[in-house]
Every structure is written in structure tokens, then in C-alpha cells.
Amino acid sequence: MSFIPLILVALLIAGFLWHRRRSKQLQRDQLLTTPLTADQRKVVQQLVPLVRQLPEPLWLKLEGRINLFLNQIIFHGQNGLEVTEEMKLSIAAQACLLVVNTTAWYDTLRTVLIYPSAFQTRRSTHDGYVIQEKNLAMLGESWARGPVILSWDHALQGGLDPQDGHNVVIHEFAHQFDSLTGHTNGIPILRKGQTYEGWEKAMLNAFNDHVNKVERGQRTLIDPYGATNHEEFFAEAIVTFFEKPQALLREEQALYAQLSELLALDPANWP
């Protein structure tokens, strides 16, 4: 093959790749500006009443992100569960709350697995040289680059009760948000102008205070599970940020300020 045809082939391939990227970007832009149907909006507001508090500009953004989420994610029912449109909308709305006002997105996530209720998973525990395998009952799991695994019973209840401080969907998608750095460690990609020094100080102070309260058997605003490690504290703090924002602002003002800056949201002042 001569030199000139090789150049033409390379140009054709480059043109094809550019066209494909351009088409995907146009589709993404269209989805982000497409509102939900009236029926879809009614389902979301019924199953995830927290969204009713969103200021109108954020509600319009949320609808676009829900459409993008539904276009990107494949839902698989497990143990005979039939996935319905209502399930997809409920999970998508809760997941998209975290990124409704940011440029962050779950780029690598393609699959959500839904079990009817709590599911079993095997975990290895290490005690010196001894490794033990245990079956644990789980409400949700999040893996870097996916999938996200959810118990529908708990995903539904978490969406329906926006003030109990428990939400498995927000918790697992907080892990997805955290893992956008390539590591799930409670240190997400911060917003422009947000310093890691300020983030670390607020998070570590709040985490250490939380662990001390849990160890002393005291009441905690953030779920005690957050004392497990930094990444679980981050996930549970996000849940509290959405479900008990006024209380979090009172008890952990620095932590609330960092989460508010990270997500560009201020739920303590939503109507």
C-alpha cells in the first residue's frame, strides 16, 4: 500500500472516531436538557419526596441527569426480581441528587444489580495468618467502575423516607462519587477553589469525634456505621447532608460547609 492511501485511511479512521465522539456528546447534551414526562415526574416525586424540596433550577437539572442516567445504565434484577420503570426512576433520582449541580458524573458505571431484599455476599477476614470466609447480609455494594448492587426493599424505603438518616442508594453512589479519583478513600475530587487542607481538617475532626462518640456509646447524628473507616464516614456524612441538613449544619458546621462546597448544594436552606 502506498504512502498516500495510508494517510487517507488514517484520516478516515480519525474522522469516524471524531464523528462518533461528537454524536455521543450531542446525545448527552440533548438528554441533559430533556425534561421528564409528566408521568415520570409524578413517579419520582412520589417515590423520592426529597426532590420536592429542590429549587426549580435544580429540579430541571435533575430531570436531565435522570434521563442521562437511564440512557447509560443497564438494570438487572436478581433472584427473579422484575425491574420496573418505577424502580429505575427511584434509583436514578436518588443517585443523581449527588451530582445535580456539579460537572461530576458516573462515567465508568454501566450496571446496577437489584435484589428483592438484603442479599448475601462472601467476605474474607484476616487474623494474622488465618483467613476466614464469611457470608454477610448486605443492603448495597459499590465497586469502583461498577457495578452498584442494591436491595430494592431498602432502596425504596430510603427514598420514601427523606428524614430518617438512612439511604442505601445515596450511600452507595457516594462511594461511586468518591471513587472518581481512582481510589475509594473519603477524598473525592474537590471543586475548583476547594482546598484539600480544608477538606482534610473538617473531615478528620468530624470523623474522630464521631468515632469517639460511637466508642462511648453516645448518640450520633451520622449513622454509627460511619465509624468503620474514612470512606464509610464520607458516605454516611453525604446521607446526613441530604436527609438531616439543618442538624448537620448545627453539629458539624465545618463538615457541612465542605460538603456544601463539594456538591454545590445547600439543603439546609431548601424550603
C-alpha positions as CSV (number, residue, x, y, z in Angstrom):
1,M,0.0,0.0,0.0
2,S,1.4,3.4,-1.0
3,F,2.0,6.2,1.5
4,I,-0.9,8.4,0.3
5,P,-3.6,5.7,0.8
6,L,-2.3,5.1,4.3
7,I,-2.8,8.7,5.0
8,L,-6.3,8.6,3.7
9,V,-7.1,5.5,5.8
10,A,-5.8,7.3,8.9
11,L,-7.9,10.4,8.1
12,L,-11.0,8.2,7.6
13,I,-10.4,6.5,10.9
14,A,-9.8,9.8,12.7
15,G,-12.9,11.3,11.1
16,F,-15.0,8.3,12.1
17,L,-13.8,8.5,15.7
18,W,-14.4,12.2,15.8
19,H,-17.9,11.8,14.4
20,R,-18.7,9.1,17.0
21,R,-17.4,11.2,19.9
22,R,-19.4,14.2,18.5
23,S,-22.5,12.2,18.2
24,K,-22.2,10.9,21.8
25,Q,-21.7,14.4,23.0
26,L,-24.7,15.7,21.1
27,Q,-26.8,12.9,22.5
28,R,-25.5,13.6,26.0
29,D,-26.3,17.4,25.7
30,Q,-29.8,16.6,24.4
31,L,-30.5,14.2,27.3
32,L,-29.3,16.7,29.9
33,T,-31.8,19.3,28.5
34,T,-34.8,16.9,28.1
35,P,-37.4,17.1,30.8
36,L,-39.1,14.0,32.3
37,T,-42.6,13.2,31.1
38,A,-45.5,14.2,33.4
39,D,-45.9,10.6,34.5
40,Q,-42.2,10.1,35.2
41,R,-42.1,13.3,37.2
42,K,-45.1,12.1,39.3
43,V,-43.4,8.8,40.0
44,V,-40.1,10.5,41.1
45,Q,-41.9,12.9,43.4
46,Q,-43.9,10.1,45.0
47,L,-41.0,7.7,45.4
48,V,-38.3,10.2,46.3
49,P,-40.1,13.1,48.1
50,L,-36.8,14.7,48.9
51,V,-36.7,16.1,45.4
52,R,-39.8,18.2,46.1
53,Q,-37.5,20.5,48.1
54,L,-35.2,21.2,45.2
55,P,-35.2,24.8,44.0
56,E,-36.7,24.9,40.5
57,P,-33.4,25.4,38.6
58,L,-32.0,22.3,40.3
59,W,-35.1,20.3,39.6
60,L,-34.7,21.0,35.8
61,K,-31.1,19.9,36.1
62,L,-32.1,16.7,38.0
63,E,-34.5,15.7,35.3
64,G,-31.8,15.9,32.6
65,R,-29.4,13.9,34.7
66,I,-32.1,11.3,35.4
67,N,-32.5,10.9,31.6
68,L,-28.8,10.6,31.1
69,F,-28.6,8.0,33.9
70,L,-31.4,5.9,32.4
71,N,-29.8,6.0,29.0
72,Q,-26.4,4.9,30.3
73,I,-27.2,2.3,33.0
74,I,-28.5,-1.2,32.4
75,F,-30.5,-2.6,35.4
76,H,-30.5,-6.3,36.1
77,G,-33.0,-7.9,38.5
78,Q,-31.6,-10.7,40.7
79,N,-33.3,-13.7,42.3
80,G,-36.3,-13.4,39.9
81,L,-36.9,-9.7,40.5
82,E,-38.5,-8.0,37.6
83,V,-37.2,-4.4,37.2
84,T,-39.9,-1.8,36.6
85,E,-39.8,1.7,35.3
86,E,-40.6,2.9,38.8
87,M,-37.6,1.2,40.2
88,K,-35.3,2.7,37.6
89,L,-36.7,6.2,38.2
90,S,-36.4,5.9,42.0
91,I,-32.8,4.8,41.9
92,A,-31.8,7.3,39.2
93,A,-33.3,10.2,41.1
94,Q,-31.5,9.4,44.3
95,A,-28.2,8.7,42.6
96,C,-28.4,11.9,40.6
97,L,-29.1,14.1,43.6
98,L,-25.3,13.9,44.4
99,V,-24.3,15.3,41.1
100,V,-27.2,17.5,40.2
101,N,-25.3,20.8,40.5
102,T,-21.8,19.6,39.6
103,T,-19.9,18.6,36.4
104,A,-19.1,15.2,38.1
105,W,-20.6,12.1,36.5
106,Y,-20.6,8.3,36.9
107,D,-18.7,7.9,33.6
108,T,-17.5,4.3,34.2
109,L,-20.7,2.9,35.7
110,R,-22.8,0.8,33.3
111,T,-24.6,-1.7,35.5
112,V,-26.9,-1.7,38.6
113,L,-27.9,-5.0,40.0
114,I,-31.1,-5.1,42.1
115,Y,-32.0,-7.8,44.6
116,P,-35.5,-8.0,46.1
117,S,-34.2,-7.5,49.6
118,A,-31.0,-7.9,51.6
119,F,-28.5,-10.2,49.8
120,Q,-25.6,-12.5,50.8
121,T,-22.0,-11.8,49.8
122,R,-18.8,-13.5,50.8
123,R,-16.1,-11.6,52.6
124,S,-12.6,-12.6,53.7
125,T,-11.3,-11.6,57.1
126,H,-7.7,-11.7,58.2
127,D,-6.5,-12.6,61.7
128,G,-2.7,-12.8,61.5
129,Y,-2.1,-15.7,59.1
130,V,-5.6,-17.0,59.4
131,I,-8.1,-16.1,56.6
132,Q,-11.8,-16.8,57.2
133,E,-14.6,-16.6,54.6
134,K,-17.9,-15.4,55.9
135,N,-21.3,-14.8,54.3
136,L,-22.6,-11.4,55.1
137,A,-26.1,-9.9,54.6
138,M,-25.8,-6.7,52.6
139,L,-28.1,-3.9,51.7
140,G,-25.9,-2.5,49.0
141,E,-22.4,-2.6,47.5
142,S,-20.4,-0.3,45.2
143,W,-17.5,-1.4,43.2
144,A,-15.0,1.0,41.5
145,R,-16.0,1.3,37.9
146,G,-19.2,-0.5,38.8
147,P,-21.5,-2.3,39.3
148,V,-23.6,-0.9,42.1
149,I,-25.7,-3.6,43.9
150,L,-28.8,-2.7,45.8
151,S,-31.6,-4.2,47.9
152,W,-34.8,-2.9,46.4
153,D,-36.7,-3.1,49.7
154,H,-34.1,-0.8,51.3
155,A,-33.7,1.4,48.2
156,L,-37.4,2.0,48.1
157,Q,-37.7,2.8,51.8
158,G,-34.7,5.1,51.8
159,G,-36.3,7.1,49.0
160,L,-39.7,7.2,50.6
161,D,-38.4,8.5,54.0
162,P,-36.2,11.5,53.4
163,Q,-35.6,12.3,57.1
164,D,-34.6,9.1,58.8
165,G,-30.9,9.4,58.0
166,H,-30.8,6.1,56.1
167,N,-30.5,5.9,52.4
168,V,-28.7,3.0,50.7
169,V,-28.8,4.5,47.2
170,I,-27.2,7.8,48.3
171,H,-24.7,5.8,50.4
172,E,-23.6,3.6,47.5
173,F,-23.4,6.4,45.0
174,A,-21.4,8.5,47.4
175,H,-18.9,5.6,47.1
176,Q,-19.1,6.0,43.3
177,F,-18.5,9.7,43.6
178,D,-15.6,9.1,45.9
179,S,-14.1,6.5,43.5
180,L,-13.9,9.0,40.6
181,T,-10.3,9.7,41.8
182,G,-9.4,6.1,41.1
183,H,-9.5,5.3,44.9
184,T,-12.3,5.0,47.4
185,N,-10.9,6.6,50.5
186,G,-13.1,9.5,51.5
187,I,-11.1,12.0,49.5
188,P,-13.1,12.8,46.3
189,I,-12.2,15.2,43.5
190,L,-12.8,18.6,45.1
191,R,-14.3,21.5,43.3
192,K,-12.2,24.3,41.9
193,G,-11.0,26.6,44.7
194,Q,-11.7,23.9,47.4
195,T,-8.5,23.1,49.2
196,Y,-7.5,19.6,50.4
197,E,-6.2,21.1,53.6
198,G,-9.6,22.5,54.5
199,W,-11.3,19.2,53.4
200,E,-8.9,17.0,55.4
201,K,-9.2,19.2,58.6
202,A,-13.0,19.2,58.6
203,M,-13.4,15.5,57.7
204,L,-10.8,14.2,60.1
205,N,-12.1,16.3,63.0
206,A,-15.6,15.2,62.4
207,F,-14.6,11.5,61.8
208,N,-12.5,11.4,65.0
209,D,-15.4,13.0,67.0
210,H,-17.8,10.5,65.5
211,V,-15.6,7.5,66.3
212,N,-15.2,8.7,69.9
213,K,-18.9,9.0,70.4
214,V,-19.6,5.6,68.9
215,E,-17.0,4.0,71.2
216,R,-18.5,5.7,74.2
217,G,-22.0,4.5,73.2
218,Q,-23.3,8.1,72.7
219,R,-26.0,9.2,70.2
220,T,-24.6,10.2,66.9
221,L,-26.2,12.3,64.2
222,I,-24.3,10.5,61.4
223,D,-25.0,6.7,61.3
224,P,-22.6,4.8,63.6
225,Y,-21.6,2.7,60.6
226,G,-19.6,5.8,59.5
227,A,-17.1,5.0,62.3
228,T,-15.9,2.0,60.2
229,N,-13.4,3.9,58.2
230,H,-13.0,7.2,56.3
231,E,-14.8,6.1,53.1
232,E,-17.8,4.8,55.1
233,F,-17.8,8.0,57.1
234,F,-17.8,10.0,53.8
235,A,-20.8,8.0,52.5
236,E,-22.8,8.3,55.7
237,A,-22.0,12.0,56.0
238,I,-23.4,12.5,52.5
239,V,-26.6,10.8,53.5
240,T,-26.9,13.0,56.6
241,F,-26.1,16.1,54.5
242,F,-29.3,15.4,52.4
243,E,-31.6,13.9,55.0
244,K,-30.7,15.9,58.1
245,P,-29.0,19.0,56.8
246,Q,-30.1,21.5,59.4
247,A,-28.9,19.2,62.2
248,L,-25.6,18.6,60.4
249,L,-25.1,22.3,60.0
250,R,-25.6,22.9,63.7
251,E,-23.4,20.0,64.9
252,E,-20.7,19.9,62.3
253,Q,-20.5,23.3,60.7
254,A,-17.1,22.8,59.1
255,L,-18.1,19.4,57.7
256,Y,-21.4,20.8,56.3
257,A,-19.5,23.7,54.7
258,Q,-17.1,21.3,52.9
259,L,-19.9,19.0,51.6
260,S,-21.9,22.0,50.5
261,E,-18.9,23.3,48.6
262,L,-18.1,19.9,47.1
263,L,-21.7,19.3,45.8
264,A,-22.6,23.0,45.2
265,L,-25.7,22.4,47.2
266,D,-27.2,23.9,50.4
267,P,-30.1,21.7,51.5
268,A,-30.2,23.3,55.0
269,N,-31.7,26.3,53.3
270,W,-34.1,24.5,50.9
271,P,-37.7,25.2,51.6
